[in-house]
Protein backbone atom coordinates (compact mmCIF):
# COMPACT_ATOMS: atom_id res chain seq x y z
CA UNK A 1 0.00 0.00 0.00
CA UNK A 2 1.31 3.44 -0.97
CA UNK A 3 0.79 6.49 1.24
CA UNK A 4 0.62 9.63 -0.89
CA UNK A 5 1.71 12.58 1.24
CA UNK A 6 -0.55 15.07 -0.58
CA UNK A 7 -3.60 12.87 -0.09
CA UNK A 8 -2.73 12.17 3.55
CA UNK A 9 -2.46 15.90 4.29
CA UNK A 10 -5.77 16.86 2.65
CA UNK A 11 -7.82 15.90 5.69
CA UNK A 12 -7.41 17.53 9.11
CA UNK A 13 -5.76 15.29 11.68
CA UNK A 14 -7.89 13.70 14.36
CA UNK A 15 -7.56 15.18 17.81
CA UNK A 16 -5.63 13.07 20.30
CA UNK A 17 -8.90 11.97 21.94
CA UNK A 18 -10.49 11.10 18.58
CA UNK A 19 -7.44 9.07 17.59
CA UNK A 20 -7.35 7.22 20.92
CA UNK A 21 -11.07 6.49 20.62
CA UNK A 22 -10.64 5.12 17.10
CA UNK A 23 -7.65 3.07 18.22
CA UNK A 24 -9.56 1.57 21.17
CA UNK A 25 -12.48 0.72 18.89
CA UNK A 26 -10.30 -0.97 16.27
CA UNK A 27 -8.30 -2.94 18.84
CA UNK A 28 -11.50 -4.10 20.57
CA UNK A 29 -13.75 -4.69 17.53
CA UNK A 30 -11.43 -4.91 14.53
CA UNK A 31 -11.43 -2.65 11.49
CA UNK A 32 -15.08 -2.60 10.43
CA UNK A 33 -14.75 -0.31 7.40
CA UNK A 34 -12.69 -1.16 4.35
CA UNK A 35 -9.82 1.12 3.38
CA UNK A 36 -10.26 2.73 -0.04
CA UNK A 37 -7.38 2.47 -2.49
CA UNK A 38 -6.75 3.77 -6.01
CA UNK A 39 -4.13 1.77 -7.90
CA UNK A 40 -2.48 0.76 -4.60
CA UNK A 41 -2.55 4.34 -3.24
CA UNK A 42 -4.44 4.78 0.02
CA UNK A 43 -7.30 7.24 -0.48
CA UNK A 44 -9.44 6.77 2.62
CA UNK A 45 -8.54 5.25 5.97
CA UNK A 46 -5.12 6.70 6.78
CA UNK A 47 -5.74 6.60 10.55
CA UNK A 48 -7.28 3.13 10.40
CA UNK A 49 -4.32 1.89 8.35
CA UNK A 50 -1.81 3.31 10.86
CA UNK A 51 -3.68 1.77 13.79
CA UNK A 52 -4.20 -1.61 12.10
CA UNK A 53 -0.56 -1.96 11.12
CA UNK A 54 0.64 -0.90 14.60
CA UNK A 55 -1.58 -3.49 16.30
CA UNK A 56 -1.51 -6.22 13.61
CA UNK A 57 -5.27 -5.90 13.09
CA UNK A 58 -6.43 -7.30 9.74
CA UNK A 59 -8.29 -4.96 7.41
CA UNK A 60 -10.07 -5.07 4.07
CA UNK A 61 -9.50 -2.81 1.09
CA UNK A 62 -11.80 -1.76 -1.70
CA UNK A 63 -10.45 -0.50 -5.02
CA UNK A 64 -12.03 2.63 -6.48
CA UNK A 65 -11.49 3.85 -10.01
CA UNK A 66 -10.74 7.55 -10.53
CA UNK A 67 -9.92 9.45 -13.71
CA UNK A 68 -6.99 11.32 -12.17
CA UNK A 69 -5.54 12.83 -8.98
CA UNK A 70 -8.04 15.71 -9.05
CA UNK A 71 -10.92 13.23 -9.07
CA UNK A 72 -9.36 11.48 -6.05
CA UNK A 73 -9.08 14.80 -4.18
CA UNK A 74 -12.69 15.72 -4.95
CA UNK A 75 -13.91 12.33 -3.74
CA UNK A 76 -11.81 12.58 -0.57
CA UNK A 77 -13.12 16.07 0.13
CA UNK A 78 -16.76 15.15 -0.41
CA UNK A 79 -16.37 11.94 1.57
CA UNK A 80 -14.84 13.71 4.58
CA UNK A 81 -17.29 16.61 4.48
CA UNK A 82 -20.20 14.18 4.59
CA UNK A 83 -18.78 11.96 7.30
CA UNK A 84 -17.05 13.98 10.01
CA UNK A 85 -18.39 16.47 12.50
CA UNK A 86 -16.26 19.43 11.40
CA UNK A 87 -16.57 23.09 12.28
CA UNK A 88 -16.88 25.66 9.49
CA UNK A 89 -13.20 26.54 9.52
CA UNK A 90 -12.15 22.88 9.21
CA UNK A 91 -14.61 22.43 6.32
CA UNK A 92 -13.14 25.49 4.59
CA UNK A 93 -9.60 24.14 5.10
CA UNK A 94 -10.55 20.89 3.36
CA UNK A 95 -12.23 22.66 0.46
CA UNK A 96 -9.33 25.14 0.18
CA UNK A 97 -6.83 22.30 -0.19
CA UNK A 98 -8.93 20.96 -3.08
CA UNK A 99 -9.60 24.33 -4.72
CA UNK A 100 -7.51 23.58 -7.82
CA UNK A 101 -9.27 20.24 -8.28
CA UNK A 102 -12.67 21.93 -7.90
CA UNK A 103 -11.75 24.55 -10.49
CA UNK A 104 -10.42 21.89 -12.89
CA UNK A 105 -13.64 19.92 -12.48
CA UNK A 106 -15.71 23.05 -13.15
CA UNK A 107 -13.70 23.72 -16.30
CA UNK A 108 -14.42 20.18 -17.52
CA UNK A 109 -18.13 20.81 -17.02
CA UNK A 110 -18.19 24.08 -18.97
CA UNK A 111 -20.89 24.06 -21.60
CA UNK A 112 -23.08 21.53 -19.81
CA UNK A 113 -26.74 22.14 -19.04
CA UNK A 114 -27.32 24.36 -16.04
CA UNK A 115 -31.10 23.96 -15.78
CA UNK A 116 -30.58 20.76 -13.80
CA UNK A 117 -28.39 22.39 -11.13
CA UNK A 118 -29.35 23.41 -7.62
CA UNK A 119 -30.33 26.99 -6.88
CA UNK A 120 -26.86 27.80 -5.53
CA UNK A 121 -25.22 26.33 -8.60
CA UNK A 122 -27.57 28.23 -10.92
CA UNK A 123 -26.88 31.44 -9.01
CA UNK A 124 -23.18 30.79 -9.43
CA UNK A 125 -23.65 30.58 -13.20
CA UNK A 126 -24.66 34.26 -13.49
CA UNK A 127 -21.77 35.70 -11.48
CA UNK A 128 -18.34 36.63 -12.87
CA UNK A 129 -15.89 33.70 -13.19
CA UNK A 130 -14.01 34.24 -9.90
CA UNK A 131 -17.21 34.85 -7.96
CA UNK A 132 -18.80 31.68 -9.37
CA UNK A 133 -15.87 29.60 -8.18
CA UNK A 134 -15.97 31.25 -4.75
CA UNK A 135 -19.70 30.61 -4.44
CA UNK A 136 -19.27 26.96 -5.43
CA UNK A 137 -16.40 26.49 -2.98
CA UNK A 138 -18.45 28.16 -0.23
CA UNK A 139 -21.42 25.89 -0.97
CA UNK A 140 -19.13 22.85 -0.74
CA UNK A 141 -17.79 24.06 2.61
CA UNK A 142 -21.31 24.84 3.84
CA UNK A 143 -20.65 28.58 4.25
CA UNK A 144 -21.33 31.76 2.28
CA UNK A 145 -18.95 32.93 -0.43
CA UNK A 146 -18.01 35.88 1.78
CA UNK A 147 -17.19 33.64 4.75
CA UNK A 148 -15.17 31.38 2.46
CA UNK A 149 -13.19 34.36 1.09
CA UNK A 150 -12.48 35.70 4.60
CA UNK A 151 -11.31 32.32 5.85
CA UNK A 152 -9.07 31.82 2.81
CA UNK A 153 -7.49 35.23 3.46
CA UNK A 154 -6.75 34.13 7.02
CA UNK A 155 -5.35 30.79 5.85
CA UNK A 156 -3.15 32.50 3.25
CA UNK A 157 -1.74 35.01 5.76
CA UNK A 158 -1.45 32.75 8.80
CA UNK A 159 2.05 31.58 9.71
CA UNK A 160 2.82 28.01 8.71
CA UNK A 161 3.51 25.70 11.65
N, C-alpha and C positions, 0 to 999 in steps of 0.2 A: 504494500500500500504506500502511495506517495502522498506526502503532506506538502501542499503548495502553500508557501508562506503568504502570498497575497490573499488566497481564499481563507486561510486560517485567521488572518487579521481583519477580515471584513466584518465579523460579528463581535460585538462587545464581550469581553471576558465575563464569566460568571463571578459573582462575589465569592468570597471565601466560604461563606455559609451555604450559598447555592451549590458550590462545587462539592463541599463536604456532604451535603444532603444527597446529591446525585451519586457520589461515591458510595455512601452507605446503602442507598437503594440498589445499586448495581451489584455490590458485594453480597447483599442479602438475597436479592431476587433474580440476579442475572441481568443481562442486557436485553431488555424487552423489545427495543426498537432497532431495526436494521440500520446499519450505516449506509449512506448513499455515496456511491463512487461513480466517477466518469472516467473511463479508460484508465483505471487503476489509481486515479487521483481522488482523495477523500474530499467530498463536497459537503456532507452533513454528518455530524457526529464526532467532531474533533475532541470534545471533552470525554464522550463515552469511549472513544478509541484509546485515549490516554489512560483512562481508568481501567479499562479491560486489559490492556497490555501490562499495566503495572501489577494487577492482581490475578493475571492468568485466567480471566473470565472469557469464555467463548462468546463470539458475537457473529451475527449474520451480516451480509452485505447485499445490497441491491444495486444493480447497474442501471444508471439513467443515461439516456442519449441526449446530448446537447449539440447545437450547431457549432458553437465556439465558446471561448472564455467569457464573452459578454453575456451569453445566454446562461452560463453557469452562475455568474454574479447576480443576474436578475432573479433567477430561481432561488438562490440562497437568500437574497434580500426579502423576497416575497414570503418565503418559507419562514424566516425568522420573525418577520413583522406579524405574521398570522399566529405564531406559536407562543412567543414569550411575552411576559408582562413587562413591557418597557415604558419608560417615561418618554415624553415628547422629545427631549434632547437626545436620548439614546436612539429613538426612531430616526431622527434627522441625521445623526451620525452614520447610521447604516445606509440610508438613502444617499447621503453625500458621498460615501465611499464608492457607490455604484453609479454616480452621476454620469460618467462617460458612457457606461453601458446603457443607461436609460436613454441618453441622447442618441446613441447609435441605433438603438431599437426604434426610436421615434423616426429617425431618418429612413429606416427600412420601410416603415409604414406610410411614408409620405405618399399621397395620392390615393389612399384607400378611403372607402366610404366613411363619413363621419356621422351619418344619421343614425347609426347603430350604437354610438358611444353614450356614456353617461352624461348627465348634465355638466359635471365639472370638466369632462373631456371636451364636450362641445364648446363650453365657454372658453377653454384653452385654445380652441381652433381660431377664435376671432381676435386674439391678442397678438401683439408683435412676437416674433420668434423667441426672443429671450424670455419674455413674460410667459409664453406658453409653456416653455420647459420648466420655469420656476413653479408655475401653477401645478403642472403634472407631478413634479417632485414633491411639492407640498402635499398634494392629495395622497401620494404614496406614503408619506411620513405621517399623514393624519393631522396635518396642521395647515394653516393658511399660507399662501405664497409669501406674505409679508413676514410671518414668523419664521418660515424656512430661510428667507434671505437674511434676516437678522442673526439667526443661529449660525448660518454659514459664515457670515462676517466674523462672528466670535471664534468659530473653529479656525478660520484662516489666520486670525491675528493672535490666537492663543499660543503661548510657548509650548514647544514640543517636549514631552517628558521622556 
